[in-house]
Amino acid sequence: MIKNNTFNIRNLALCALFTALISVGAFIKIPLPGIPFTLQTLFVLLAGMLLGSKRGAIAVLVYIFIGLVGIPVFSGGGGILYVLKPSFGYIIGFALGAFVTGLIAERKPESSIFRLILAGLAGTAVIYALGLTWYYFIANYYLGTPMGAGALMVSGFLMTFPADLIKIALSVVLAKRLAPFIDRAMLKEA
């Protein structure tokens, strides 16, 4: 019984650690020509790869909850009205992206580099799908600043995707190096 509680406490601690890393990642901004990018997605992908689908998604959902109650953990602040920002769709995508990344990565106990790359690409695709859709609807129907699909794809995808490829590569390298330190058996459903 004690061992089972220890596993639960460890899992909670790991989820809390990734919630904190995602929060900090929102404020680590790397300026690039056009659009600066943050390290949130790096930690979202790592959460899925290292914690698995359920725990990775839980870590991100806690991050979202903390931001919506008003703690400024999002890159532009926090609070319930943040849902009306065009970029909030990417934040929603983080939760599903971590889940999908974890789902693919956890299919085999020892994930190959190819499987982790596939997991990172799939998770990133989910983040973009939700983020771009939300951005389109908020910009066009709430803010009244019409934006066509072409302009959205250029500014919301083509300009940012090369940096995301770098973050996917980093997440794969880090996941392979950190996985031995996280007892995979502990992360299985208890």
NORFENCOR-V17513 format. One record per backbone hydrogen bond with DSSP energy under -1.0 kcal/mol. NH is the residue of the N-H (numbers start at 1). CO is the residue of the C=O. If there is no record, write none. Layout:
# NORFENCOR-V17513
NH,CO
NH,CO
This chain:
# NORFENCOR-V17513
5,1
6,2
7,3
8,4
9,5
10,6
11,7
12,8
13,9
14,10
15,11
16,12
17,13
18,14
19,15
20,16
21,17
22,18
23,19
24,20
25,21
26,22
27,24
29,27
30,37
35,33
37,30
39,25
43,39
44,40
45,41
46,42
47,43
48,44
49,45
50,46
51,47
52,48
56,52
57,53
58,54
59,55
60,56
61,57
62,58
63,59
64,60
65,61
66,62
67,63
68,64
69,65
70,67
71,66
73,71
74,77
77,74
79,67
82,79
83,80
84,81
85,82
88,85
90,87
92,88
93,89
94,90
96,92
97,93
98,94
99,95
100,96
101,97
102,98
103,99
104,100
105,101
106,102
116,112
117,113
118,114
119,115
120,116
121,117
122,118
123,119
124,120
125,121
126,122
127,123
128,124
129,125
130,126
131,127
132,128
133,129
134,130
135,131
136,132
137,133
138,134
139,135
140,136
141,137
142,138
143,138
145,139
152,148
153,149
154,150
155,151
156,152
157,153
158,153
159,154
161,157
164,160
165,161
166,162
167,163
168,164
169,165
170,166
171,167
172,168
173,169
174,170
175,171
176,172
177,173
178,174
179,175
181,178
182,179
187,183
